[in-house]
Amino acid sequence: MKHTMRAAIALSALLLWPTLGWSADAPRESAPPKQAKASEPQKTLTYRPRDRGSPKLGRSTAGSRGSGERFTLAVLTPEHPGLTLSDKPSLFWSISADSAHPIEVSVVDPREDEPVFFVRLPAPVAHGVYRMRLSEHEQAKLERGVQYHWSVSVIMDEARRARDVRSTGMIELIEADSALAARIAAAAADERATVYAQGGIWYDALAALCDQMERSPADASLRRDFAALLRQVNLPPVSDPIACHQKALSRNWK
């Protein structure tokens, strides 16, 4: 009986060892095989920009100064002109803190005097990641081969627009080659962000990833992928990327 009790206690200790962290005196080979898997690096989404011979002139990021508010404003786009396959893509931007000032967003065709798209978000504006869906606005439509400039501006003083805090980016509509088109057509919904990112299609990768967040808001790997994409193009981190699907406020803009 005593031998049986001792054996049961020894077996219980062995089963509890990985949970309790008793690793100092236990033999290494006693660790279950799954222990090694936990230390493997997490895979993240990889953006592979296309070599289109474009110089790094596509983005600026801004911060407030001397206004009583402290925030960083950033259009979420690469330093080079970002690509899309949609003539009505989603544009993303972030503000790191709440602002009591209105915000304007515009998309400009460099060949035209008037903006292709212009909206104004009245104050106050909460911090977070914002998604502007051009598909919700009939007048906003991109043409292939044009490198559009777009910007987000916090209007600090209506009478002195030179004081605006402004972040700018670029976007270009292209047509997918046959190989990329085939990969997109074959991809499941949760694979599209990867296909777009690997194909160098920045805006569509970000939109597909945020669509995934909407479907699976508890999936932490999607937040890691979002953060990884921003790091890969030298963008500042955002505090709550999961909110990108919740802050599609374009329908409220005037």
Summary of the structure (lengths in Angstrom):
residues: 254
radius of gyration: 24.2
end to end distance: 81.9
largest distance: 93.2
contacts: 715
relative contact order: 0.18
helix: 35%
strand: 21%
